[in-house]
Amino acid sequence: MHSAALTRSTSRPRITTNSQVPIPKSHRHHADISPRPVPSNCAAFPPLDIPLDLSYINADTIKGITIVAQLHDYKRFENSLVRKVKNGALGAVKGIAAFFRALGRFLSRGYTLVLVPHSGKKTINLRVSLLMLFGIVVVLAGFAAALLWYGVSWNSAKDTIAARDSRLKDAQANLDQLRDEVAALLRQTKEFEPALRDALKAMGSEHGGAAGAGRGNSAAPAGDLSSFFDVRETPEGTLQEVEDLRRIAEYLSSAAKPIKEIGTQLSSQSALLSEIPNIWPIKGGIGHISTYFGQTENPFTGQYYIHKGIDLSTYRQGDPIVSTADGQVVAVYYDDLGGFGNNVIIQHKHGIYTRYGHLLSAKVKIGQRVSQGDVIGYIGNTGLSTGPHLHYEVHVGSDVVDPYKYLNVANTRSKTQTN
């Protein structure tokens, strides 16, 4: 450290440093060391010549001084901005208050309405203000808006009611149709019950008596149609048609088992029938019987003989001939001795054979298995024949039987037309 010597002088203290340190321009007023005149009212002090050592002032010190100066500038700007905002807000509040005071004075301005009757009677003076008139206008506008809203709501409600009324009418029409359908279903169900009962009895089913039993009997099954004739209380809120449908459902549920039994028996009988020659031997059920089984006159000799089959004619050749039962072809040949011409013999179950004679041609071979309704040949005029026809025989064991007893034209049409 350098020592500073104090000496008396007539000038202001002078600062001497060992180094030249630049002072920022913004802070030169803080370091102004120019000589100033001494006021006259101050006592004269002897000048001090104090040499100062400022070697400790460096760049960090100057930077700190700069930051402090910037903070002072920001603080002054902040105070100025707050004053401006405050003054602006006060001015705005005063302006709004002045506006409302002026508006209040304007609305409170009074007017006098003078009503002068033509009869010369005393005039009527009405004093009103703009505020009163404004209130009346607001009330009238609100009343008009309420009327408008009520009108729109009324129209919307009226349209909604009309739409619901239309849907209600449609629902009523559908309900009437449902009632008609339920009534028709009841009639058909009542007709079905005796038919089912008779069918079950004819087949010897154990359900035959149950299907019609219990009429008037409290122990009758829930599905028995006799329940339709019993007096039953319909639950409150339930349509009679719904209750009828429930009863029909119960009956059909109970009738399902016997109907299934009928189907099983018919299925087994159908298999049995397909093994027995019981259909019309000409496809489509066409043609007619020209010669029956039994004693008849021989067209060639004029003598009577036993005709062992039936002759079926369509007055033309080429119509298909079908097998009348399931079986196996055992013979396909031309019979010159018996006069049958081209003929086919088929062996069936239960010791049954069928012969088809006078064929135009055969469509099967020996050993071939055929099903009922399969085409085996075509009507012809071969052998001893007076015209196109089919000679058809049925043999049971060693006996020849009348084929007419086995024919069923309706069954033939349902089978052969689908083949």
Secondary structure per residue as TSV (DSSP state, phi and psi in degrees):
chain	resnum	aa	ss	phi	psi
A	1	M	-	360.0	136.6
A	2	H	-	-87.9	142.1
A	3	S	-	-86.6	140.4
A	4	A	-	-103.0	129.3
A	5	A	-	-96.1	130.5
A	6	L	-	-93.7	122.8
A	7	T	-	-132.0	151.1
A	8	R	B	-82.1	140.0
A	9	S	-	-151.2	158.9
A	10	T	S	-89.9	-6.5
A	11	S	S	-102.8	169.9
A	12	R	-	-67.2	160.1
A	13	P	-	-58.0	142.3
A	14	R	-	-113.8	134.1
A	15	I	-	-102.7	123.2
A	16	T	-	-116.1	133.4
A	17	T	-	-125.1	159.7
A	18	N	S	-81.5	-13.5
A	19	S	S	-139.8	151.7
A	20	Q	-	-89.0	113.7
A	21	V	-	-108.6	120.4
A	22	P	-	-69.5	139.5
A	23	I	-	-108.8	130.7
A	24	P	-	-59.0	148.8
A	25	K	G	-63.7	-35.9
A	26	S	G	-68.2	-9.9
A	27	H	G	-121.8	13.6
A	28	R	G	-68.5	-25.0
A	29	H	G	-70.0	-21.0
A	30	H	G	-78.8	-20.5
A	31	A	G	-118.9	28.5
A	32	D	-	-73.9	115.9
A	33	I	-	-117.1	19.4
A	34	S	-	-69.8	147.1
A	35	P	-	-65.8	136.0
A	36	R	-	-118.8	150.5
A	37	P	-	-69.5	144.9
A	38	V	-	-83.2	128.7
A	39	P	-	-56.3	150.9
A	40	S	T	-73.6	-25.7
A	41	N	T	-86.4	1.2
A	42	C	S	-99.2	145.3
A	43	A	-	-73.4	144.0
A	44	A	-	-78.0	126.5
A	45	F	-	-104.5	146.0
A	46	P	-	-67.1	133.5
A	47	P	-	-61.6	144.6
A	48	L	B	-108.6	130.6
A	49	D	-	-105.9	91.7
A	50	I	-	-109.5	104.0
A	51	P	-	-71.7	122.6
A	52	L	-	-104.6	143.5
A	53	D	-	-100.9	107.9
A	54	L	-	-104.5	29.3
A	55	S	T	-68.6	-18.2
A	56	Y	T	-77.0	-14.5
A	57	I	-	-78.7	118.6
A	58	N	-	-123.9	-168.6
A	59	A	H	-67.7	-36.8
A	60	D	H	-65.6	-35.8
A	61	T	H	-66.1	-44.1
A	62	I	H	-62.1	-40.0
A	63	K	H	-63.7	-40.4
A	64	G	H	-64.0	-41.9
A	65	I	H	-61.7	-38.7
A	66	T	H	-64.1	-42.8
A	67	I	H	-64.0	-43.1
A	68	V	H	-61.4	-41.4
A	69	A	H	-63.9	-40.0
A	70	Q	H	-65.4	-37.2
A	71	L	H	-63.8	-39.8
A	72	H	H	-63.8	-39.9
A	73	D	H	-64.6	-42.4
A	74	Y	H	-64.5	-38.0
A	75	K	H	-65.6	-41.6
A	76	R	H	-63.6	-40.7
A	77	F	H	-65.0	-38.9
A	78	E	H	-65.1	-44.0
A	79	N	H	-63.2	-38.8
A	80	S	H	-65.5	-41.4
A	81	L	H	-65.1	-41.3
A	82	V	H	-61.6	-42.8
A	83	R	H	-62.4	-40.3
A	84	K	H	-66.6	-44.1
A	85	V	H	-63.5	-43.1
A	86	K	H	-61.2	-45.7
A	87	N	H	-64.4	-38.7
A	88	G	H	-65.6	-42.9
A	89	A	H	-62.8	-43.7
A	90	L	H	-61.8	-39.7
A	91	G	H	-64.9	-40.3
A	92	A	H	-65.2	-43.0
A	93	V	H	-62.1	-43.3
A	94	K	H	-63.4	-38.3
A	95	G	H	-65.8	-44.0
A	96	I	H	-63.1	-42.9
A	97	A	H	-62.2	-41.3
A	98	A	H	-64.1	-37.8
A	99	F	H	-63.9	-45.7
A	100	F	H	-68.1	-33.8
A	101	R	H	-64.6	-41.8
A	102	A	H	-65.7	-40.1
A	103	L	H	-64.8	-40.0
A	104	G	H	-62.8	-43.0
A	105	R	H	-63.1	-37.1
A	106	F	H	-69.3	-43.6
A	107	L	H	-71.5	-29.0
A	108	S	T	-82.8	-0.3
A	109	R	-	-64.1	127.5
A	110	G	E	-95.0	148.8
A	111	Y	E	-130.9	148.9
A	112	T	E	-115.6	124.0
A	113	L	E	-99.1	122.8
A	114	V	E	-105.4	118.9
A	115	L	E	-102.6	113.9
A	116	V	-	-107.4	109.2
A	117	P	-	-71.7	148.0
A	118	H	T	-70.5	-17.3
A	119	S	T	-78.6	-4.3
A	120	G	-	83.0	8.3
A	121	K	-	-70.9	-176.3
A	122	K	-	-65.0	135.3
A	123	T	-	-71.7	156.8
A	124	I	E	-115.0	125.9
A	125	N	E	-106.6	126.3
A	126	L	E	-119.0	121.2
A	127	R	E	-101.4	122.7
A	128	V	E	-130.4	160.3
A	129	S	E	-121.0	164.9
A	130	L	H	-64.0	-31.8
A	131	L	H	-64.8	-40.2
A	132	M	H	-64.9	-43.5
A	133	L	H	-61.8	-40.5
A	134	F	H	-63.7	-40.7
A	135	G	H	-63.1	-42.1
A	136	I	H	-62.0	-42.5
A	137	V	H	-62.8	-41.3
A	138	V	H	-63.2	-43.0
A	139	V	H	-63.7	-44.9
A	140	L	H	-63.3	-40.5
A	141	A	H	-64.7	-40.6
A	142	G	H	-64.8	-40.1
A	143	F	H	-63.4	-42.0
A	144	A	H	-64.9	-40.3
A	145	A	H	-64.9	-38.5
A	146	A	H	-64.4	-42.1
A	147	L	H	-62.1	-41.9
A	148	L	H	-63.3	-44.5
A	149	W	H	-63.7	-40.2
A	150	Y	H	-64.1	-40.3
A	151	G	H	-64.0	-44.0
A	152	V	H	-64.8	-43.4
A	153	S	H	-63.8	-38.5
A	154	W	H	-64.0	-44.4
A	155	N	H	-63.6	-41.5
A	156	S	H	-64.7	-42.4
A	157	A	H	-65.4	-37.2
A	158	K	H	-65.4	-41.3
A	159	D	H	-64.4	-40.3
A	160	T	H	-64.4	-42.6
A	161	I	H	-63.9	-40.5
A	162	A	H	-63.9	-41.1
A	163	A	H	-64.9	-42.4
A	164	R	H	-67.8	-34.4
A	165	D	H	-65.5	-38.7
A	166	S	H	-64.9	-42.8
A	167	R	H	-65.4	-35.1
A	168	L	H	-65.6	-39.8
A	169	K	H	-65.3	-41.1
A	170	D	H	-62.6	-42.4
A	171	A	H	-63.6	-37.8
A	172	Q	H	-65.5	-40.4
A	173	A	H	-64.0	-42.0
A	174	N	H	-64.2	-37.5
A	175	L	H	-66.0	-40.4
A	176	D	H	-62.9	-41.4
A	177	Q	H	-63.7	-40.1
A	178	L	H	-62.3	-40.2
A	179	R	H	-63.1	-40.7
A	180	D	H	-63.4	-42.9
A	181	E	H	-64.1	-40.1
A	182	V	H	-65.1	-40.8
A	183	A	H	-62.7	-43.1
A	184	A	H	-63.7	-39.4
A	185	L	H	-64.9	-38.0
A	186	L	H	-62.4	-43.5
A	187	R	H	-62.6	-44.5
A	188	Q	H	-66.4	-36.0
A	189	T	H	-67.6	-39.1
A	190	K	H	-65.4	-31.7
A	191	E	H	-75.4	-29.3
A	192	F	H	-72.5	-34.2
A	193	E	H	-61.3	-49.8
A	194	P	H	-66.4	-33.2
A	195	A	H	-64.1	-42.6
A	196	L	H	-65.1	-41.7
A	197	R	H	-62.7	-43.5
A	198	D	H	-65.2	-40.7
A	199	A	H	-63.3	-42.0
A	200	L	H	-66.0	-38.9
A	201	K	H	-65.0	-41.9
A	202	A	H	-63.2	-32.3
A	203	M	H	-87.2	-4.5
A	204	G	T	74.0	25.4
A	205	S	-	-76.8	149.5
A	206	E	T	-71.9	-13.9
A	207	H	T	-87.3	-1.8
A	208	G	H	-63.1	-42.9
A	209	G	H	-76.0	-33.8
A	210	A	H	-68.4	-26.7
A	211	A	H	-67.0	-28.6
A	212	G	H	-119.5	0.5
A	213	A	T	-78.1	163.5
A	214	G	T	88.8	6.4
A	215	R	T	-67.2	114.9
A	216	G	T	84.8	1.2
A	217	N	-	-101.9	128.7
A	218	S	T	-69.6	-17.7
A	219	A	T	-90.4	8.5
A	220	A	S	-65.4	152.6
A	221	P	-	-61.6	153.8
A	222	A	T	-64.6	-26.4
A	223	G	T	-90.0	-0.2
A	224	D	-	-65.8	139.0
A	225	L	G	-66.2	-15.3
A	226	S	G	-61.5	-20.0
A	227	S	G	-65.3	-21.5
A	228	F	G	-71.8	-20.7
A	229	F	T	-99.1	-6.6
A	230	D	S	-83.2	155.4
A	231	V	-	-86.1	115.7
A	232	R	-	-124.8	144.2
A	233	E	-	-87.2	124.2
A	234	T	-	-80.7	132.0
A	235	P	-	-56.4	145.4
A	236	E	T	-63.4	135.3
A	237	G	T	85.7	0.3
A	238	T	-	-105.2	131.4
A	239	L	-	-67.1	147.7
A	240	Q	H	-62.1	-36.1
A	241	E	H	-63.8	-37.4
A	242	V	H	-65.1	-41.3
A	243	E	H	-64.5	-39.2
A	244	D	H	-63.7	-42.4
A	245	L	H	-62.5	-37.6
A	246	R	H	-64.3	-40.0
A	247	R	H	-67.2	-40.1
A	248	I	H	-62.2	-41.5
A	249	A	H	-61.4	-40.0
A	250	E	H	-63.9	-42.0
A	251	Y	H	-65.1	-46.5
A	252	L	H	-62.8	-35.1
A	253	S	H	-64.1	-41.5
A	254	S	H	-72.9	-26.4
A	255	A	H	-82.7	-9.2
A	256	A	H	-63.7	-40.4
A	257	K	H	-65.1	-49.7
A	258	P	H	-64.5	-34.0
A	259	I	H	-65.6	-38.9
A	260	K	H	-63.5	-37.2
A	261	E	H	-64.9	-40.2
A	262	I	H	-61.0	-43.9
A	263	G	H	-60.8	-40.2
A	264	T	H	-63.7	-43.6
A	265	Q	H	-67.2	-41.0
A	266	L	H	-64.1	-36.2
A	267	S	H	-64.0	-43.3
A	268	S	H	-67.7	-37.1
A	269	Q	H	-70.1	-32.7
A	270	S	H	-63.9	-40.8
A	271	A	H	-63.7	-37.9
A	272	L	H	-68.0	-41.1
A	273	L	H	-66.0	-33.3
A	274	S	H	-69.5	-15.1
A	275	E	T	-90.5	-9.3
A	276	I	S	-110.4	134.3
A	277	P	-	-70.1	92.9
A	278	N	-	-127.9	15.9
A	279	I	S	-119.0	164.1
A	280	W	-	-67.0	129.2
A	281	P	S	-76.8	-9.8
A	282	I	B	-100.4	129.8
A	283	K	G	-60.8	136.0
A	284	G	G	87.0	-1.7
A	285	G	G	69.3	21.9
A	286	I	-	-86.6	169.8
A	287	G	-	91.3	179.3
A	288	H	E	-146.2	166.9
A	289	I	E	-86.8	117.3
A	290	S	E	-92.6	-27.9
A	291	T	E	-140.8	129.7
A	292	Y	-	-92.0	171.9
A	293	F	S	-72.5	143.2
A	294	G	E	114.6	-160.8
A	295	Q	E	-70.6	131.1
A	296	T	E	-153.3	169.6
A	297	E	E	-91.3	134.6
A	298	N	-	-75.1	122.3
A	299	P	T	-68.8	-15.7
A	300	F	T	-94.6	-37.6
A	301	T	T	-104.6	-19.1
A	302	G	-	78.3	3.6
A	303	Q	-	-96.6	153.3
A	304	Y	E	-82.1	145.9
A	305	Y	E	-153.4	169.2
A	306	I	E	-88.3	113.6
A	307	H	E	-83.1	114.8
A	308	K	-	-84.6	8.4
A	309	G	S	-153.5	-157.3
A	310	I	E	-128.4	149.3
A	311	D	E	-105.4	131.9
A	312	L	E	-119.8	132.6
A	313	S	E	-127.8	145.6
A	314	T	-	-122.2	7.7
A	315	Y	S	64.7	15.0
A	316	R	S	-155.1	162.8
A	317	Q	S	-94.6	160.9
A	318	G	-	95.0	-8.6
A	319	D	-	-68.9	139.3
A	320	P	E	-67.6	143.2
A	321	I	E	-112.9	135.4
A	322	V	E	-115.6	156.5
A	323	S	-	-72.3	133.1
A	324	T	S	-85.1	-2.2
A	325	A	S	-163.5	165.3
A	326	D	S	-67.5	142.9
A	327	G	E	178.3	-164.9
A	328	Q	E	-131.7	134.8
A	329	V	E	-71.3	125.5
A	330	V	E	-112.8	-14.3
A	331	A	E	-154.9	133.2
A	332	V	E	-140.3	106.4
A	333	Y	E	-159.7	173.4
A	334	Y	E	-99.5	117.0
A	335	D	E	-95.7	100.5
A	336	D	S	-86.8	-31.3
A	337	L	S	-70.7	-47.0
A	338	G	S	-83.4	-9.9
A	339	G	S	80.2	13.5
A	340	F	-	-85.3	-8.0
A	341	G	E	63.0	-142.8
A	342	N	E	-67.6	120.4
A	343	N	E	-140.7	156.0
A	344	V	E	-127.5	136.0
A	345	I	E	-119.3	130.1
A	346	I	E	-120.4	132.9
A	347	Q	E	-95.0	129.8
A	348	H	-	-114.0	178.0
A	349	K	G	-74.1	168.4
A	350	H	G	64.2	26.1
A	351	G	G	72.1	28.9
A	352	I	E	-105.3	138.0
A	353	Y	E	-126.2	150.3
A	354	T	E	-130.1	142.6
A	355	R	E	-119.0	141.5
A	356	Y	E	-127.7	109.7
A	357	G	E	-113.5	169.7
A	358	H	E	62.5	32.8
A	359	L	E	-73.2	147.4
A	360	L	E	-68.1	-43.5
A	361	S	E	-162.6	157.7
A	362	A	E	-103.2	148.5
A	363	K	-	-111.2	1.0
A	364	V	-	-121.1	168.5
A	365	K	-	-124.8	162.9
A	366	I	T	-64.2	135.5
A	367	G	T	90.7	-10.9
A	368	Q	-	-74.8	137.3
A	369	R	E	-91.1	135.2
A	370	V	E	-125.9	155.1
A	371	S	-	-108.3	161.8
A	372	Q	T	-60.2	125.5
A	373	G	T	98.7	-7.4
A	374	D	-	-73.1	141.9
A	375	V	E	-74.8	128.3
A	376	I	E	-115.8	-12.3
A	377	G	E	178.1	-166.7
A	378	Y	E	-137.1	145.8
A	379	I	E	-60.3	134.8
A	380	G	B	-140.6	-161.6
A	381	N	-	-139.1	35.5
A	382	T	-	-86.9	159.2
A	383	G	S	76.6	-157.7
A	384	L	S	-79.9	99.0
A	385	S	-	-146.5	143.9
A	386	T	S	-96.5	-3.0
A	387	G	S	174.7	169.9
A	388	P	S	-60.5	121.9
A	389	H	B	-166.0	172.4
A	390	L	E	-115.9	127.8
A	391	H	E	-96.0	121.1
A	392	Y	E	-123.1	126.8
A	393	E	E	-125.5	151.8
A	394	V	E	-128.9	124.7
A	395	H	E	-115.5	131.6
A	396	V	E	-116.0	105.9
A	397	G	T	65.4	-125.4
A	398	S	T	-96.4	2.2
A	399	D	E	-98.6	146.3
A	400	V	E	-100.6	126.5
A	401	V	E	-116.4	164.1
A	402	D	-	-73.8	116.6
A	403	P	G	-65.9	-20.7
A	404	Y	G	-62.8	-27.9
A	405	K	G	-67.9	-18.7
A	406	Y	G	-100.9	-6.7
A	407	L	-	-77.5	143.7
A	408	N	-	-147.2	96.1
A	409	V	H	-64.7	-40.9
A	410	A	H	-61.8	-42.1
A	411	N	H	-65.5	-35.3
A	412	T	H	-63.6	-46.7
A	413	R	H	-62.9	-39.8
A	414	S	H	-68.0	-27.8
A	415	K	H	-90.2	-47.4
A	416	T	H	-78.3	-26.1
A	417	Q	T	-73.9	-19.1
A	418	T	T	-88.3	-7.7
A	419	N	-	-92.1	360.0
